[in-house]
Amino acid sequence: MSAGDGRWVGLADGVLARRHDELDLTTGLVLGADRALVVDTRGDARQGAELAAAVRAVTDLPVTVVLTHAHFDHCFGTAAFGPVPVYAQAGCAAAISATAAQQRTEWVRYYREHGDPATADALAATDPPLPDRPVCPRPGDTALLDLGGRRAVLLHPGPGHTGHDLAVHLPDDAVLFAGDLLENGAPPSHGPDAHPADWPAAVDALLALGATRIAPGHGDPMTPSQAVAQRDELAVVARLHTGPSAQ
């Protein structure tokens, strides 16, 4: 799979989602007057370089990065952006440190078995840097980034896809980058670090923000009604884990 497989999708003036064929990933770019915010960095150094070049083709503003969680496809490309501030939920750095080697081994094997040695080699050679700006240690906590004339609110809605999910809300644009708390085109991934019983409540916290355009971690941008439908599907899974009283 080529690293240069992305295309931009406009969500609002100066707010873009970048769609990638690889794993149907969605990253983001938010432009302020003073700096640009990149949401997630792809899955290895080569893919991160593709995204960084695509960002530089749009803007020469100084870059800040936000990572939505510690899964390799969202955070292993960070080094391509150089020494920039990298925000993540307070538990994300420890999760990357604890799981990077295992994720790398598992997914290098996956790419080799699926006939993609170039991606396997790039991932095998990638050592992801850790985020250096921990925020939002408790569920419901927020942190405000001023990009210059545009506010970006970082929110930890509680455990869901992982225990350290972080969403990016642009209240003045009614846009939300949800990370893998939401996916479009496939059911959300319940990995070993997921919290199925708590996941619907985390999505409820996102829905309460009132965003009209939602960029999921994978798939095309979603409408609020699509997000509500996925929340209801997550509630079914939650009931399987906690019993019929789960809401």
PADOKOL-188986 format. One record per residue: z, y, x of N, C-alpha, C in turn; residue in three letters; residue number from 1. Coordinates in steps of 0.001 Angstrom, whole numbers, plus 500000, padded with zeros to 6 digits. Layout:
BEGIN
Z;Y;X;Z;Y;X;Z;Y;X;ALA;NUM
...
//
This chain:
BEGIN
500000;498810;500849;500000;500000;500000;500000;501242;500886;MET;1
499079;502155;500638;499028;503392;501411;500228;504258;501084;SER;2
500743;504959;502122;501839;505892;501871;501364;507122;501112;ALA;3
500068;507439;501207;499560;508668;500595;499040;508452;499201;GLY;4
499908;507996;498317;499472;507620;496976;500035;508534;495886;ASP;5
500440;509744;496238;501146;510583;495282;500252;511584;494570;GLY;6
500745;512078;493441;500102;513158;492697;501192;513961;492012;ARG;7
500969;515271;491919;501933;516171;491300;501699;516249;489787;TRP;8
502813;516344;489049;502786;516552;487598;503686;517747;487300;VAL;9
503150;518764;486649;503938;519944;486346;504899;519715;485190;GLY;10
506152;520128;485364;507159;520054;484312;507507;521432;483766;LEU;11
507399;522441;484603;507623;523848;484244;507025;524651;485392;ALA;12
506993;525969;485243;506468;526806;486310;507315;526627;487566;ASP;13
506720;526111;488640;507454;525900;489873;508350;524679;489873;GLY;14
508182;523794;488904;508961;522549;488833;507971;521396;488704;VAL;15
507970;520506;489695;506962;519458;489781;507623;518098;489966;LEU;16
507063;517100;489317;507383;515708;489623;506231;515144;490436;ALA;17
506548;514327;491426;505492;513662;492187;505534;512174;491857;ARG;18
504399;511682;491399;504289;510289;490981;503658;509469;492103;ARG;19
504265;508331;492372;503843;507464;493468;503491;506089;492918;HIS;20
502372;505552;493366;501996;504212;492939;503015;503182;493415;ASP;21
503522;503359;494629;504483;502414;495181;505758;502402;494349;GLU;22
506039;501257;493713;507211;501053;492854;507252;502010;491669;LEU;23
506125;502659;491356;506047;503595;490231;507121;504683;490352;ASP;24
507425;505080;491589;508517;506011;491870;508163;507432;491437;LEU;25
509179;508185;491054;509035;509611;490761;510017;510399;491621;THR;26
509483;511336;492409;510303;512279;493155;510109;513665;492542;THR;27
510768;514684;493091;510681;516008;492473;510666;517137;493477;GLY;28
510157;518284;493029;510121;519506;493826;510400;520684;492905;LEU;29
511387;521499;493286;511765;522679;492511;511675;523886;493438;VAL;30
510918;524892;493015;510689;526070;493847;511523;527242;493348;LEU;31
512321;527812;494246;512986;529073;493978;512352;530173;494804;GLY;32
512920;531356;494745;512402;532449;495557;512800;532303;497024;ALA;33
513928;531622;497282;514454;531535;498639;514296;530173;499285;ASP;34
514301;529120;498491;514195;527788;499060;513668;526807;498018;ARG;35
513248;525659;498521;512717;524599;497672;513689;523424;497684;ALA;36
513778;522768;496553;514647;521605;496408;513782;520365;496215;LEU;37
513965;519376;497081;513278;518093;496967;514255;517083;496398;VAL;38
513823;516385;495357;514663;515384;494706;514155;513994;495107;VAL;39
514922;513319;495963;514631;511999;496517;513496;512067;497539;ASP;40
513477;511061;498441;512632;511176;499638;511770;509945;499916;THR;41
511672;509021;498969;510875;507799;499098;511562;506757;499993;ARG;42
510813;505659;500292;511454;504448;500755;511391;504097;502224;GLY;43
510724;504878;503050;510748;504632;504484;510254;505892;505191;ASP;44
510271;505876;506524;509907;507078;507279;508456;507485;507031;ALA;45
507565;506521;506904;506157;506830;506668;505961;507462;505283;ARG;46
506592;506881;504276;506493;507432;502927;507159;508809;502848;GLN;47
508285;508964;503534;508926;510273;503564;508032;511323;504180;GLY;48
507284;510948;505232;506364;511892;505858;505250;512292;504908;ALA;49
504772;511355;504095;503760;511694;503080;504302;512721;502111;GLU;50
505525;512493;501651;506111;513430;500695;506357;514783;501341;LEU;51
506872;514781;502563;507131;516052;503250;505842;516841;503434;ALA;52
504745;516161;503781;503463;516847;503935;502963;517389;502605;ALA;53
503172;516621;501532;502760;517084;500210;503558;518313;499797;ALA;54
504853;518327;500111;505679;519499;499814;505182;520698;500611;VAL;55
504879;520496;501883;504428;521609;502718;503061;522133;502278;ARG;56
502276;521301;501621;500996;521768;501080;501193;522676;499866;ALA;57
502365;522586;499248;502680;523418;498082;503421;524682;498486;VAL;58
504359;524561;499449;505239;525687;499775;505671;525626;501229;THR;59
505928;526794;501817;506513;526858;503154;507967;527319;503103;ASP;60
508572;527296;501928;509978;527662;501791;510875;526682;502538;LEU;61
512037;527137;503013;513024;526199;503552;513393;525159;502493;PRO;62
513633;523933;502943;513848;522810;502032;515311;522379;502035;VAL;63
515798;522063;500840;517055;521358;500646;516730;520063;499917;THR;64
517438;518990;500246;517202;517686;499633;518388;517290;498772;VAL;65
518102;516680;497632;519115;516019;496811;518715;514558;496660;VAL;66
519655;513656;496888;519437;512229;496685;520146;511798;495407;LEU;67
519433;511081;494546;520030;510670;493278;520908;509444;493421;THR;68
520656;508607;494439;521513;507447;494694;521046;506767;495971;HIS;69
521725;505674;496339;521586;505093;497670;520539;503997;497771;ALA;70
519760;503726;496741;518755;502675;496846;517609;503133;497735;HIS;71
517107;502217;498532;516216;502566;499642;515002;503384;499203;PHE;72
514440;503056;498038;513197;503709;497621;513394;505180;497296;ASP;73
514641;505616;497165;514954;507009;496849;515482;507797;498049;HIS;74
515865;507115;499125;516588;507855;500170;516234;507507;501604;CYS;75
515411;506492;501849;515150;506106;503235;514153;507034;503927;PHE;76
513488;507917;503182;512513;508811;503790;513044;510156;504219;GLY;77
514359;510345;504163;514949;511669;504343;514673;512277;505716;THR;78
514628;511465;506763;514480;512012;508120;513203;512820;508284;ALA;79
512183;512533;507465;510905;513244;507587;511046;514735;507299;ALA;80
512113;515136;506629;512298;516548;506279;513043;517318;507364;PHE;81
513461;516608;508414;514110;517289;509522;515573;517572;509237;GLY;82
516189;518443;510050;517615;518773;509866;517806;519782;508730;PRO;83
517858;519266;507512;518032;520111;506327;519295;519677;505602;VAL;84
519859;520542;504742;520991;520107;503930;520569;518984;502985;PRO;85
521397;517932;502906;521106;516794;502038;522323;516553;501149;VAL;86
522158;516860;499863;523220;516705;498880;523146;515324;498238;TYR;87
524312;514774;497901;524400;513524;497161;525798;513433;496567;ALA;88
525955;512568;495581;527281;512338;495028;528201;511821;496130;GLN;89
529480;512100;495991;530425;511871;497084;530449;510428;497589;ALA;90
530081;509470;496756;530089;508080;497198;528788;507592;497784;GLY;91
527772;508422;497813;526439;507961;498194;526345;507625;499675;CYS;92
526891;508464;500544;526778;508221;501982;527395;506881;502358;ALA;93
528559;506582;501812;529199;505304;502115;528371;504141;501595;ALA;94
527732;504331;500439;526896;503264;499879;525676;503017;500758;ALA;95
525042;504083;501247;523912;503899;502160;524371;503182;503420;ILE;96
525469;503646;504003;525971;503051;505239;526272;501566;505065;SER;97
526847;501209;503904;527263;499825;503678;526104;498896;503345;ALA;98
525025;499435;502764;523981;498561;502217;522624;498711;502880;THR;99
522442;499670;503768;521108;499935;504316;520522;498701;504996;ALA;100
521298;498011;505806;520766;496859;506530;520345;495755;505569;ALA;101
521171;495493;504570;520839;494452;503604;519597;494823;502795;GLN;102
519531;496100;502341;518358;496538;501597;517095;496413;502451;GLN;103
517207;496823;503705;516048;496764;504596;515576;495318;504759;ARG;104
516491;494406;505016;516125;492997;505192;515464;492443;503939;THR;105
516064;492704;502791;515543;492173;501532;514143;492696;501238;GLU;106
513945;493996;501432;512670;494580;501036;511590;494417;502102;TRP;107
511947;494297;503357;510955;493922;504369;510392;492540;504032;VAL;108
511279;491614;503669;510817;490289;503266;509912;490376;502045;ARG;109
510301;491196;501074;509491;491347;499862;508081;491830;500211;TYR;110
507978;492868;501025;506662;493421;501334;505818;492438;502150;TYR;111
506431;491700;503054;505654;490711;503809;505151;489600;502882;ARG;112
506020;489148;501980;505616;488080;501062;504543;488542;500087;GLU;113
504473;489855;499831;503491;490388;498896;502283;491001;499612;HIS;114
502093;490656;500870;500882;491031;501580;500773;492492;501944;GLY;115
501909;493142;502222;501890;494559;502597;502621;494733;503927;ASP;116
502038;494273;505028;502744;494341;506314;502963;495761;506808;PRO;117
502075;496706;506441;502261;498084;506912;503558;498674;506355;ALA;118
503810;498469;505062;505053;498982;504478;506257;498219;505018;THR;119
506100;496908;505209;507191;496126;505790;507551;496645;507177;ALA;120
506545;496919;508012;506809;497409;509365;507452;498796;509336;ASP;121
506965;499667;508438;507535;501012;508354;508989;500962;507914;ALA;122
509290;500113;506950;510666;499998;506483;511557;499383;507560;LEU;123
511047;498374;508260;511850;497734;509306;512241;498717;510400;ALA;124
511411;499733;510619;511661;500712;511686;512442;501928;511211;ALA;125
512847;501954;509934;513495;503132;509366;515007;502975;509344;THR;126
515687;503962;509911;517150;504040;509854;517493;505310;509091;ASP;127
517889;505220;507835;518036;506428;507018;519227;507278;507455;PRO;128
519048;508591;507571;520198;509465;507815;521067;509548;506572;PRO;129
522314;509860;506776;523243;509958;505656;523265;511379;505105;LEU;130
523438;511528;503795;523605;512877;503235;524848;513535;503803;PRO;131
524754;514863;504009;525853;515577;504661;526544;516586;503748;ASP;132
526121;516653;502477;526734;517584;501533;527222;516808;500305;ARG;133
528399;516161;500398;528909;515395;499256;529382;516324;498142;PRO;134
529052;515975;496910;529417;516781;495755;529845;515862;494608;VAL;135
530470;516469;493611;530728;515829;492313;531474;514499;492447;CYS;136
532679;514500;492988;533384;513231;493193;533811;512539;491901;PRO;137
533977;513284;490806;534472;512690;489573;533418;512773;488474;ARG;138
533416;511819;487541;532486;511901;486413;532626;513226;485675;PRO;139
531497;513825;485387;531483;515120;484711;531474;516303;485644;GLY;140
531728;516071;486938;531704;517177;487900;530272;517694;488085;ASP;141
530191;518998;488346;528896;519614;488615;528989;520465;489883;THR;142
527828;520738;490461;527715;521651;491599;526466;522487;491392;ALA;143
526567;523770;491660;525458;524696;491429;524763;525028;492738;LEU;144
523443;524878;492751;522620;525327;493865;521786;526505;493398;LEU;145
521870;527609;494118;521064;528793;493828;519860;528772;494760;ASP;146
518687;528534;494190;517465;528460;494985;516803;529815;495155;LEU;147
517408;530845;494560;516820;532179;494540;516075;532390;493242;GLY;148
516771;532958;492265;516161;533178;490961;516013;531931;490119;GLY;149
516518;530822;490584;516455;529572;489816;517702;528758;490137;ARG;150
518379;528318;489087;519591;527523;489237;519255;526038;489126;ARG;151
519849;525254;490012;519795;523798;489914;521237;523301;489845;ALA;152
521560;522591;488780;522907;522076;488581;522902;520583;488891;VAL;153
523706;520179;489855;523873;518772;490192;525006;518215;489347;LEU;154
524791;517042;488770;525747;516458;487834;525937;514978;488137;LEU;155
527199;514568;488237;527539;513147;488277;528033;512762;486885;HIS;156
527187;512070;486084;527576;511813;484701;528502;510628;484535;PRO;157
528875;509982;485627;529682;508779;485559;528869;507585;486022;GLY;158
529513;506433;486167;528807;505244;486662;527750;504772;485667;PRO;159
526678;504227;486206;525595;503737;485370;524705;502814;486182;GLY;160
523587;503341;486659;522709;502558;487523;523432;502175;488808;HIS;161
524261;503087;489320;525187;502827;490422;526500;503530;490085;THR;162
527437;503472;491002;528670;504230;490819;528581;505647;491332;GLY;163
527423;506034;491899;527306;507340;492553;526026;508070;492138;HIS;164
525606;507890;490891;524389;508553;490421;524571;510068;490380;ASP;165
523503;510774;490719;523503;512233;490667;522197;512683;490008;LEU;166
522313;513506;488982;521150;514066;488294;521012;515539;488655;ALA;167
519807;516070;488466;519513;517473;488748;519025;518120;487458;VAL;168
519775;519105;486974;519441;519795;485729;519031;521226;486054;HIS;169
517911;521635;485478;517446;523015;485602;517613;523673;484248;LEU;170
518762;524286;483991;519072;524757;482636;518137;525845;482134;PRO;171
517608;526670;483025;516719;527749;482594;515316;527250;482269;ASP;172
515014;526028;482660;513693;525446;482425;513742;524263;481467;ASP;173
514962;523833;481078;515146;522663;480209;514503;521418;480803;ALA;174
514672;521245;482121;514126;520098;482838;515280;519328;483478;VAL;175
515159;518004;483476;516169;517132;484068;515498;516096;484955;LEU;176
516000;515940;486185;515655;514813;487046;516813;513819;486945;PHE;177
516536;512660;486353;517604;511731;485970;517848;510627;486973;ALA;178
517054;510532;488047;517191;509376;488919;516955;508097;488125;GLY;179
517548;507006;488584;517311;505720;487925;518247;505473;486755;ASP;180
518991;506482;486327;519697;506345;485054;518712;506174;483912;LEU;181
517479;506656;484100;516405;506457;483137;515149;506010;483881;LEU;182
514379;505133;483243;513077;504723;483758;512100;504721;482595;GLU;183
510846;504987;482907;509815;505010;481882;508759;503971;482224;ASN;184
508491;503069;481293;507491;502033;481524;508087;500694;481880;GLY;185
509384;500653;482125;510066;499398;482441;511539;499570;482085;ALA;186
512227;498480;481766;513666;498593;481509;514395;499055;482764;PRO;187
515474;499804;482624;516254;500190;483801;516729;498964;484580;PRO;188
516800;499129;485877;517155;498016;486755;518673;497864;486842;SER;189
519149;496679;486454;520573;496371;486546;520832;495566;487807;HIS;190
520985;496257;488923;521272;495595;490175;522739;495240;490298;GLY;191
523139;494675;491431;524531;494251;491609;525521;495403;491631;PRO;192
525046;496627;491883;525947;497778;491891;525872;498588;490606;ASP;193
525249;498040;489568;525174;498731;488283;526477;498590;487505;ALA;194
526666;499494;486546;527836;499488;485666;527333;499459;484225;HIS;195
526917;498284;483736;526262;498217;482431;527112;498746;481284;PRO;196
528407;498493;481311;529259;498923;480199;529388;500439;480123;ALA;197
529254;501108;481250;529430;502558;481298;528113;503329;481223;ASP;198
527014;502634;481414;525716;503288;481545;525326;504111;480312;TRP;199
525512;503602;479087;525134;504433;477936;525852;505780;477896;PRO;200
527132;505800;478255;527880;507063;478250;527328;508027;479286;ALA;201
526896;507505;480424;526293;508376;481429;525016;509006;480905;ALA;202
524182;508223;480215;522967;508779;479634;523297;509767;478525;VAL;203
524341;509486;477747;524767;510454;476723;525086;511807;477354;ASP;204
525749;511778;478510;526079;513027;479193;524818;513776;479597;ALA;205
523776;513048;479996;522514;513693;480333;521825;514245;479088;LEU;206
521811;513467;478020;521160;513922;476794;521814;515184;476246;LEU;207
523130;515316;476440;523856;516482;475941;523418;517773;476619;ALA;208
522723;517674;477745;522253;518867;478438;521111;519555;477704;LEU;209
520429;518834;476829;519378;519433;476016;518057;519647;476725;GLY;210
517805;518921;477794;516521;519055;478487;515385;518575;477588;ALA;211
514263;519251;477655;513089;518857;476871;512073;518085;477688;THR;212
512134;518176;479017;511294;517389;479915;512220;516648;480868;ARG;213
512051;515338;480942;512929;514495;481736;512091;513694;482716;ILE;214
512381;513836;483999;511733;513038;485032;512639;511860;485360;ALA;215
512230;510643;485035;513039;509473;485391;512846;509101;486844;PRO;216
513623;508149;487314;513463;507705;488689;512187;506933;488929;GLY;217
511679;506300;487877;510417;505570;487944;509666;505824;486641;HIS;218
508368;505998;486748;507555;506197;485563;507267;507662;485291;GLY;219
506419;507884;484281;506004;509232;483911;507149;510011;483267;ASP;220
507061;511347;483260;508067;512151;482551;508255;511687;481111;PRO;221
509493;511815;480635;509885;511313;479330;510221;512462;478388;MET;222
510118;512186;477106;510611;513097;476078;512068;512752;475763;THR;223
512799;513676;475142;514167;513335;474736;514222;512114;473824;PRO;224
513266;511957;472931;513290;510805;472027;513116;509499;472793;SER;225
512286;509508;473824;512158;508315;474662;513462;508009;475385;GLN;226
514139;509053;475845;515413;508851;476525;516466;508305;475568;ALA;227
516477;508795;474337;517420;508288;473338;517148;506807;473065;VAL;228
515877;506445;472954;515536;505046;472710;516013;504164;473857;ALA;229
515877;504647;475089;516348;503854;476208;517868;503779;476226;GLN;230
518519;504853;475847;519979;504817;475757;520420;503733;474765;ARG;231
519721;503622;473659;520064;502602;472665;519853;501200;473223;ASP;232
518810;501004;474022;518596;499708;474662;519720;499400;475656;GLU;233
520149;500422;476384;521257;500233;477314;522545;499874;476577;LEU;234
522726;500428;475375;523913;500109;474595;523925;498642;474179;ALA;235
522755;498071;473916;522675;496649;473594;523145;495825;474782;VAL;236
522683;496185;475982;523121;495483;477188;524619;495660;477395;VAL;237
525126;496855;477123;526560;497103;477290;527382;496206;476376;ALA;238
526902;496017;475170;527649;495150;474242;527689;493704;474734;ARG;239
526646;493265;475407;526649;491920;475965;527717;491749;477052;LEU;240
528038;492878;477706;529022;492832;478788;530440;493051;478299;HIS;241
530614;493795;477215;531963;494180;476799;532326;493736;475400;THR;242
531397;493166;474672;531710;492720;473329;531170;493651;472279;GLY;243
531227;493263;471002;530581;494006;469918;531179;495374;469640;PRO;244
532360;495678;470194;532960;496991;469917;532381;498086;470791;SER;245
531593;497740;471837;531036;498767;472731;530052;499621;471998;ALA;246
530066;500904;472286;529162;501844;471630;528112;502324;472613;GLN;247
//
